[in-house]
Amino acid sequence: MQAIILAAGYGRRMRPLSDSSHKALLPIGSTTILARIVDGLREIDIDHLTVVTGYRAEDIERYLRERYPQTRLQFVYNARYEETNNIVSLSMGLEQMQLDDDLVLVECDLLFEPGLLGRLLTRDANIALVDHYRTGMDGTVVSVSGGHVQQVFPPHVQGPDFQYADKYKTLNIYRFKRDFCTNTLAPLVKVYADRVDANSYYELVLGMLANVPEQRIAAEVVAGEQWAEVDDPNDLAVARFQFEPDQRAAILDRTFGGQWNFELLDFSFMRNSYFPTEGMLAAMRHALPSLIQRYGSKQDVLNEKLGWFLNRDPRRVQTLHGGTQAFPLLRDIFAGQTIATPVPSFGEYRRFDDTLHYEDSPGIDLGELEHTAEAADVVVVVNPNNPTGTTLPTSEIYALAARHPTKTFLVDESFNGFSTEPSIELALEREPLANVHVLVSLSKALGVPGLRIGYVYSCDEGFIEEVGRRLPIWNMNSIAEYFLELLLKFRPELAASFEQTVRDREQLRDALRSVPGIAEVYPSGGDFLLVRLDAPASAGATLRRALLAGAAIEVKDVSTRIAGDRAHLRIAVRKPAENQLLIDALRDALPTVVEAKHPRKAEKAPG
């Protein structure tokens, strides 16, 4: 077979990266996009390539001639690359190449596993490689019937009501029979490019042929093989995560979120896996066009809507753009005061200036907590605590605050919904204490960390007013506000989601305790578990990298935050099928990691 690679385009969507390099020559690991394409073609014994060039044509030609001196290369220059689309490039290539075999067509912005091209060899036919449509894909999609492409939908026909659920994304990799190319495809794309529209996609022509029985194109659906279309810098970042597995940990450390385009099973960030419901999501999809065109409400209205959901007096709450919004405000409000925090705890509590500490080992000694409170001005209690899962009786926290009315208590209940303890807010509603402030990050418990919803609650009017003065007039976007409104209709479903997560947590704990190399799994009141490995602390980072590289599974290494010299992981609770994938991956990876970090001593010879 022969191949044609379309590489004429300027790559405007790839700017600014394409200003100084052709996008096909951008690096991926130790190679480039173009080299990976050519290497894949060579693996199926194609060494006759026609490359249609335009933008930075000399760079492309020089790169290929230097890297592949033994490959038969032909270059076709499209001088009109800035004003035409890919139909012109394909027409010029087909017109100028000497076609004496079947043809593989590949566009120059694709990354794929080398073995994927082997699917073009599964049958002696015209073939299009397609994949099930997923969020984040763009470009031409097709419908498939009876194993053949039925209709082709280029981007310009995908309107606001276009349905993607039953569609397939073309990989822009095709195999065409020689006779089809010579007698049908080449003449048709030439007529269309020359006389109809030089700025259209060649997929339009393929769409015209889809219902001609003798010209049908078989749809070969890829099944799990990795591939990516790289149109812009975001696509490139996603592709690097896919095709540079050893760099996945570094990529995630840099982004610290933004994972919606990554093929990743995440046990690091916590969220409720059973909420929101499909009904809520359907309502949000329907409302989205209106929501993004309108401002959210001012703070008093947000507090009122949150109060309705919480069954709290809205004068005692301030709605936040996520719980983390509170921390810079609290650092200012508590400036100059000594603050007692648990150790370990999550990052924001480690950023207060003047701090005392009490130990969560895991497990908190109430006597030590009270002793520490006596020496502090502000006492932070995270209940359940992150990352240990330690959960104190709410009644004990309330009693402690009541015994020390001159001390301020900040109680973080972000994970309380997954525990068996009632919220301290209920006790404060019955018998108010002005020295207790409650902070809650709702986003994780509600399963919507991307919406950023949180709040502070207090019976101290002065504190609530002080927080309110520091908030902007529009402190929540309209999408999150609409979600708050929906919550009133779904309280039973939310309660059920907490109960199911608790059941899943206990099942996951039992499963983890059976994995060789895991020394202990601590009880937890949150939607996560703290796990101690039978390995040195450095094994935590090693295991995390191994899980990411081998299975695209992320866990949280908290070894440096837990006292002692053992490795510790924090593992979020997901649904049972996903939890089982983690268990299987741990069984595969842990023995190697533990052995490497803690090799057995060689046995002495007898005698």
N, C-alpha and C positions, 0 to 999 in steps of 0.2 A: 504493500500500500504506500501511498504518498500522503503528505500532509500539507495543509496551508494554514499559516498563522497570521491572523489579522492584527497588525501592530502599528497602524498608521495614526491613530487618534492622539490628540494633544493631552488628553487626560485632565480636563478642566476641573472635574470634581476632586481630583487628587491634589490640586494646588493647596498649599505652596510646595509640597514635596516634589511635584512634577515640574516645577519651574527650573530646577537644576538637574533633573534626571528624567529619562523616560520611565514611566511607571512600571514597565516590565523589567527594568533593571534595578528596581528597589530591592534592598536586601531582605532576605528571609533566612535567618540563621546564618550559615556559612555560604549561602548561595543566593540566587536571585529568582524572581518569579519566572522569568523567561527560561533560565537554565532548568528549573524544575519541569517546565512544560516539555522542553526538548529531551530531557532525560527520560521522561515518561514515554514519549514517542519512541525513543530508541529501545526501550524495554519491550515494545511490541514489534521490534525489528523494522521500524520506519527510519530510514536514513536519507530520504529524499524530501527536502523541505522547501516550500515556497513561502517567503515571508513578505507580506505587503507592508511597506513602511511609509512614513510621512514625517511626523514630528520626530526630530533628532534621529533621522534615518542613518546618518553616519555612525552614531553611537551603537545602534542596533547591529548594523552590518559588521562593524569592527569587532564587537563583543562576540558575535556568533562565529566569525571566521577564526578568531584567535582561540576560542574555547573548543570549537568542534572542527578542526582542520580536516578530518576524515569524512565529514558529513557532506553530502551533495546539497549545496545551498543555491537557491535562486532568489533574487530580490526584485520586487516590483515596487516602484515608487509612485505613490499617489500624491501628486503635486497639489491636489485640491482638498487635502485632508482637513483643513480648517473650515471649509464651507460645505462639506458633504458628510454623509453618514456611512455606516459599514456596508451598505448595499453597493456603493461605488467601489470600495476596496475589494469586496468579494468578486464583483464583476471583472475588475481589472486583473485580479489574480487568475481567475478561471480562463480569461481570454488569452493570457500570455504564457501560462504553463503548458507543458507537454504532458497531457494526462494519459497515462498508459496503464493505470490501475485504479482500484477504488481509492476514494479520497477521505481523509480525516480532516475535519474543519475544527480549529481551536482558536478562541480569542485569547489575546495576550495577557489578560488580567485575571487568569484563573490559577488557583492553587489546588492540588489534589494529590491523594495518595497515588503512587506510581501504578499500583495494581488496578486502579479504577478504569484505566483505558482498556484493560483486558475485556471489559464488558462489551466493547465494540466488536469483539470477535465471537460473540455467542451465537450469532446467526448471520447468514449470507443475505443481508437486506440493508435498506436505508434505515439508519438507527439514530435516534436522539436520546442522549442521556438526560434523565429528568429525576427530580427528587420531590418528595412531598413538601408542599409549601409550608414554611415556618415564619413566624414573626421576625422581621428584620430583613427578609429577602426583598429584593426589588428587581425590576426588569421584566422581561417577557415570561409569561406563564402560559400553560397549556391545559386543556382538558384531555383526558385519556379514556378511550372506550375500546374494549376488545383487544387491549395490548397495543393499540396504535394511537398516535396523536390525532385527536378529533378536531380541536379548534386551537388556534394560536391567538393569544391576547397580548400584543405589545403594550408598553407602558401607557401610551396615550389613550387607550380604550378602557383603562382601569379607573373608572369613575368612583365617586364617593360611596355608591351602593354596590360596588363590585364585590362578589362573593369569592373569597379565597379558600374556603374550607375544603372544597373538592378539587382544587387546582394543584398543578405540579409546576415547579420552577425548572426551566431549562438550564442546563449547565453551560450552554453554548459550546458543547462538544458533540459533533455529529460524525457519522460515517455515511457517505453517499456512494452508491454504486457508480462505476465508471460510466455506464450508458446513461444513467439518470443525470449525471453531471453534464455530459456532453450534449445530450439531445433535449433535455428539459430544463435543468436548473440554470446552466450558463446562458442559454438564449433568453430565458425569462427574466433573470436579474439584469441582464444587459438592457433589455427593452425598458424595464421599469426604471433603472438608473438613468438611462439616456433620455427617456421621453416622458416619464411620469413624475417622479420625485426622487432627486438625487440625495435628499436629506432624510430618507426613510431607512427603516431597518430591513435587512434581508429576511427577517422572520415573517414579514408581511407576505413575501412570495411563498414561503413554506406554508403559511396559513391557507393560501389559495389552493395549494396542492393537497391539503390534508384530506379532502373528501373525494379526491380522484382515486378510485380503487387501485389502479395499476401504479400509482405514484405514492402510495401511502408510506408514512414514516413510522417505523416501530418505536414504541416508547420503552426504553430500558430503564427501569426504576432502580436507582442505586439503593443499597440496603446497608446503611451504616458506614459506608466509606466516607472518610473526611474529604471535604472540598470547600472552597470558598471563592466567591467572586469579589475581586478587590477593586472597587471603584473610587473610594475616597480614603482619607487617613483613618477614619473609624474602622472601615473594613480591614485595613492593613493591620490595625491593632488586634482585631478579632482573629485574623488569620495567623498572626504570630503566636497567639495563645494556642491555636489549634496545631500549628506545625512546628513549634519550638517547645516541646513538652518540658524540657529541662529548665525553661525560663518561666514556667507558669507561676511558681511561687513569687518570683520577683515582680511579675506583671500584676498579680493580685495585691501584693504589698504596696505597689505604687498607686493603684486605683482605689483600693480600700472601699470597694463598692462598684457600681456601674456594671454589674455582671450580666445584664439581661441578654447580651449578645453572645456570651460565652457558653459553650457546651460544658456545663459544670454542674456537679451535684454538691451543693454547699451545705456542710454541717458546721460552718463557722459562725455565720450570722444567724441569729435566732428569729423565727417568726412562726406564727400560728399557721400550720399547714391546712387547717380545715375551715379557715375563714379568710376573706369573705366568701359567701355562698355564690353559686352560679347565678342565682337570681339577682343578687346585688351587682355582680359584674355586668349582667345584661342591662340592668337599669343604668349603670354608669356609662356603658357603651352608647346607649341611646341618648343620654344627656350630654355626652362629651362635646359635640359641636357647639352647643349653647354655653356650656361651662367655660370653655377656653376663650370665648368672646366677651366674657363679663368679669368684672371685679368681684372679689369676695366682700363679705360684710365687715364692718368695723368691730372692734374688740368686744364691746358690750353685747352685741348680738351673738358673737361667737361664744361668749361665756354663757349666755342664756341657752343656746342650743346644746352646749356641752353639759350644762346643769340638768337639762331635760333627760339626756342620756344617762347621766350618773345618778339621777335622783338626788341631787345636791342643790343647796341654795346657791344660785349663780353668783351671788355677791361674795362667796367664799372661794371662787375659782378664777384663775387666769389661764386661758387657753394659750398653748405654746406651739410654735412651729417645730415640733419634736422636743423630747425631753432635754436634749443637749442645749437648746436655746437658753435654758435656765442657768447654766453654769457660769458664763461670764457675768450674768446679772447677780448671781449669788456671791461670786468672788468680790464684787463691788459692795454688795450689801453687808457682807460679813468681813470686810476689810479690817485688819487690825485685831481680829479676834482669833483665839486659839481654837482649832477645829479638830475634833477626834474622828478618825475614819477607820474602817476595818481594813486589815491587811490579810489577804489580798482583796482588792476590789478593782472595778474597771477604771479605765484611764482618767476620766474627768475628775474623779475624786482624788487622784494623785496630784492634781494641779493646784490645789489650795496652798497658800503660802506657809502659814504657821500651823503645823499639824502635829497631833499626837496620834498614836496608833493602838488599837487593840487587835488581838490575834483571832483569825478565823482559820483553824488549823488542819482540816475543816472541822467546824464546830466552834461555837462562841461560848465562852464562860461568862455567865451573866454577872458574876461577882467582879471579874476583871473589867467588864463593860462599865459597871457602875463606878468602879474605882477610877477608870479613865475619865468618865463623865464628870466626876468631881473636880478634875484638874483642867477641864476644857470650858470654853464658852459656848461652843456649838458642837453637838454630837450627831454624827451621821450614822444612821442605821439603814442598811440596804437589805430588804427583807421580801423575798429570798435574795441572798447575796450572790453576786456574779464575780468570779466564776465557780464558786464552791457549791452553790445550791443550798447552803445552810439557811434554815428557816427558823426564826424565833417565834414563840407564842406572841400573838398580837397583844394579849392581855398583859404580858410582862413588859413590853415596850411602853404601853400606855401607863402602867403603874410606875415605871422608872421615870417617865416624864412628869408624872404627877408628884413624885417625891422630890423633884428638882425643878421647881417652878422658875428659878432664876436662870436656868440653862435653856438654850434653844435646841430643839430636836428636829433634825431634817430626816424624815423617814421616806426612803425610796421604795415604792411598791410596784415598780415596773413589771415584775414577774409574779405579782400576787395572785393573779387569776388562775395560775397553774398550781397553786398551793392549797392546802386544806385550811389555812388560816383566813379569818375574815379581814377585810380592810380596816385599818385603824380609823378611817374616816367615819365608819359607822359608830364607833365609840365616841368620836369627837362630835358627831351630830347630836348624840344623846347628852353627853356631858362635855362641853367644849373646854379645851385647854389652849390658851393663847400662845403657849411656847412650843407648839408642835406644828410644823409645816410638812406637807406631804408632796412629794414629787413623783410623777408617773409619766413614763414614756409609753403611750398607748399603741404606737405604731406596730411594735413587735407582737403584742398580745392580740391586736386586731388583724394581723397578717398583712399589713400594708406599710412596711417600712419606707417605701418610696413616697408616701403621702406626708410623712412627718407630722404626727399628731401627738401632743402631750399636754400636760397641765400641771399647775401647782394648786394646792388646796390648803387653806388655813382659816382658822377662826379669828386670827389677828387681822383686823381690818387695815391697820397701818402697813403690815407686810404686803397684803394683797394690793393695796394702793401703790406701794413703792414699786412692786414688780410691774404693775400696769403702766406706770409713768415711763418705764424704760422700754416699752414695746412700741413698734411702729403701728401706724393707723391700719394698714392692711397686713395682718400678721399670719394669715392663712390663705392659701390659694383657693379658688372656687371649687376645684375638684375635691380637695380635702373637706371643705365645708359641706358640700353635697353629700359626701360619705357620712359625715356626722349626722345629717338629716336621716339618711337611710337606716342608721343604726337603731333608731326607735322601732323600726318594723321587724328587726331581726334579733331581738334580745334572746329568745329561746335557742336560736341556732348558735349564737355566740357561747351561751352557757354549755351547750352540747359539745362545741368544739374544744372547750377547756377540758371537759370530762374525757373526751376521746384522746386528747393529747396526753393526759395523765396516764391513761391505760397504756398508750404506746410507749411512754417514757419507762414505765416499769417493765414492759416486755423487752425494750431495748437494753435496759440495765441487766436483765437476766442473760440476754444474748451476749452482751459484752463480757460479762463475767466468765463466760465459757471459752473465750478466745485465749489461746496460749500466748503468753507474753504480757497479758494484762494482769496486774497485781491486785488492783482494787477499783471498784466503781462506787463512788460515794452516793448516798441518798441525796435527793434533790427536791426542792419545792418549785423549781422553775421548769422551763421547757428545754432543759439542757442537762447534761451530766458531766461531772468531773471524773476523769479516768487517770489512774496512776499506772505507768508502765513498769515492767520489771527490767528497767534499763536506765543508764545515766541520763541526766537532763538533756544532754546534747542530742539524744536519740529522738526527742520530740520533733525538732526541726527536720531531721533526716527522714523520719516517717512521713511527715507532712509533704515533703518534696516527692517522696516515692509514691504516695497516694495520688498526688496531682499528676505526676508524669505518667504513671501506669494506668490510672483509672479516671482521671479528671475529677477526683473527689477532694474537697477542701475540708480540713479540720482546723481547729484553733490550737496552736501550740502555746500553752501558758506555763511552760516549765520554769521560765525565769521569774515568774510571779508567785510561785509556790515555794514555801520553805523546804529545805532539804536538797538532796542531790539527785532526785529521781525525775524522770520525764513525766509530764502531765499534759493531757489534752482536755479541752472542753469541746463536747460534742452536742450539737443541737439535735432536738428530736424532730424527725420528719415522719412521713407515713411509713407503714410497715414494709412495703416493697422496697422503698428507698433505703430504709434502715438495714434491710437484709443485704443490699448491695454493699453498704459500708462494712458489714460484718464479713462478707466474703472477701472484700479487698483487704481488710485488716488481717485476715487469716493468711492471705497470700504474702503480704508485705512485712508483717511483724517479725516472723522468724528470722528473716534476713537482717533486718535492722537490729534486733536484739543481739543476734550472734555477732554482728560486726562491731557493735558497741560494747559487748560484754562477752568476748570469746571464752569458751570453756578452757580451763587449764589442761595442758597435755598430761595424760596419765603417766605415772612413772612406770618404768619397765619392772617386771617382777624381779625380786631378789636384789 
